[in-house]
Amino acid sequence: MGDVKNLQSREAVEKLKELVNEVNTCMFCTYSGKNELQTRPMASLKIDEAGNIWFMSDKTSKKNSEILSNDKVDLLYSHPSKDNFLSVKGSAEVMPDNKMVDELWTPIAKVWFTEGKDDPRISVIKVTPDEAYYWDTKHGRMVEMFKMLTSLVTGKTMDDGVEGTIKI
């Protein structure tokens, strides 16, 4: 097992930003009325200074209705080629916020919202993290692979990982 480094306050927000921005797409998990896990890929569009993670979504989507009945969500980020992983538990809020739509808008969003920024179906989702846990490497993928190979040859553990909680 590698090092444990639990992060708080500003350091926690910076680590959250680093990992989310590096991966960008997460598995966005909601809970249906039967408390069954529902999962779909979503692009994280912004992380604000408070650590909130922002998404755009269709007002009429199943995801939005699930959030309205149960605001608990899980966001799962994975960047296997860099051995970076992040699990976020939080509360989601669906909002019709035109100012935030302007801020989050990217040209690719027109694939889903064909009328552009003024598409009446657009809503934003703000996820406020309650807790998060991350797994990372200290020195990057190449050093980690070298240490793993050395461990195989020598029989000594040379774990290069670091993991910990993120509390904002």
C-alpha positions, 0 to 999 in steps of 0.5 A: 500500500502507498502513502495516505494523504488526506486533503482539506480546504484549499488543498482539497479543492485544488486536488479535486480540480486537478483530477476532474480537469484531467479526466473531464468525463465521469460516470454520473450516478443517480438513484431511481425511486427504487434506490437503484443505481442509474449510471451514464457518462457525463462531461464535467464542464466546470469546477468552481472555487468552492469545489462544486462540479457543474454539468449541462443536462436536458430538463426532460431527462430521466437523470434530472427527474431522478435528481429531483426525487433524490439529490444524492449522486456519485461521480466516478472518474478514471484515468487508467493510463495515468493511474488516477481515480476519483470517487465523489459523493455529493448532492445535486441540484438542477437549475435553469441558469442562463448565465451559467449556460453561457459560461459552460457552453461549448460548440460540442453541446450543440449536438444535444441542444440543437437550438444553441445556448437558447435551447429551452431544454437546457438545465445545469446541474451543480454537484456539491461534494460531500466527500471524495476519495482519490487514488493517484501516483506520486511520480507518474506512470513510468516511475510506477511501472519501473517500481512495479517491475523492480518489486517483481524481481526483488520481491520487495513492495515498492508501491508508488501510490498515494490515496486519501480523502478530499474534504472541502 
